[in-house]
Amino acid sequence: MDSSLRQRLRDELSPRAAQESWRELATEHGTPLLVLNPQRVAEQYELMTRHLRGFQLHYAMKALPHPAVLTTLAALGCGFDVATSAEVDLVRSLGIRPERCIHTHPIKKPADIDHAYRAGIRTFVVDNPCEAQKFSGRPADIKVLVRLAFPNPLAKSDLSTKFGVRLEEAKLVVKHVIAAGVTFAGFSFHVGSQGSSLEPYRRAIRATVELTHSIERSLAVRARVLDIGGGFPVPYREEMPTIADLGAIVDDELGAERDDFTLLAEPGRFLSASAMTLLTSVVGSTARDGKVWHYLDDGLYGAYSNILTEDVHPPLLALDEVCGVAPRDHRPVTLAGPTCDSVDVVARDYPMPALQPGDVVVSPMMGAYTTVTSSRFNGIAETPIVVCRS
């Protein structure tokens, strides 16, 4: 992380540290500790609705299914992207009507479809003939989207390696959906998560619109739902394209046809990442082969699991430097996690000020794919979350 980005983060985080009482919370609750501020989710939702004009947003709740996040988004009018029966039940348990959900997992047991339908969900996703046939004989008010594959090897998570039908095979899947007796509503895609370029969205939108027209001509079916998926990038240690940039691409590609489509999106990381900050403490320090190592009380099997599972690397700063009381000279150190596994290293040759056991290290941007992918390896407890209402 370069010095200019570090300074910008210090400037941004300093008022938050005071507003959200990070030092006091670390003293009261101990570390590691995740501080969740739902107001930041609301701010990201407002930003997205402003730039993705006319889109129906469905939060991909797998990113962070905390009740404070879900109820905040529900109050703002957001829908939800669910992929399992457990997620359907969680939405219902919070008093959120499942009619606001779309079920986007392309591969489902018939029991999963039954469960979601009984709850009130009517929109589902498939990506192959076998899955389309699972809807045969089901109620005609079901709407099905066919998920397309747009490989993107530059994304951190290229979901098209696992899901989605190739463009040249999509018509066959559409025919199977129609033959099943349910409504073919349109197409969805996911160009991968945390990509450094938005051009894959441009190419996917253009190709999907062309395919929609081709289906209308050849099958006489007018299906105008366009779901651009999720994966919208956020800045961790580097600058990324903005949601305004994506909005401009959508406007440019759809043009005068925009109002002819029902537009959906499935943001997860974009809404939740900045809402949660990790506070972790230095447990011990040593020199190994002439290099300084600090051992933290959270690591890759805990809240930093996003490093291990997604290859994303959150920033790290000393709480003292955020609060303006640490020296500004930084030296490269290794920051390791608390487990007995040698893989459990959070960062190597990473610039930090001088640290002592008990000092608190801060990682912002920890609200997406952190606690949800953590484990209890070595018997270490789940990192607790405290909700800040500032």
Secondary structure, DSSP 8 states (H G I E B T S, - for coil): --HHHHHHHHHHHHHHHHHTTHHHHHHHH-SSEEEE-HHHHHHHHHHHHHHSTT-EEEEETTS---HHHHHHHHHHT-EEEE-SHHHHHHHHHTT--GGGEEE--SS--HHHHHHHHHHT--EEEE-SHHHHHTTTTS-TT-EEEEEE----TTSSB-GGGTS-B-GGGHHHHHHHHHHTTSEEEEEEE---BS-S-SHHHHHHHHHHHHHHHHHHHHH-----EEE--------SSS----HHHHHHHHHHHHGGGGGGSEEEE--SHHHHGGGEEEEEEEEEEEEETTEEEEEES--TTTTTHHHHHH------EEHHHHTT-S-S--EEEEEE-SSS-TT-EEEEEEEE----TT-EEEE---SSSSGGG---GGG-----EEE---
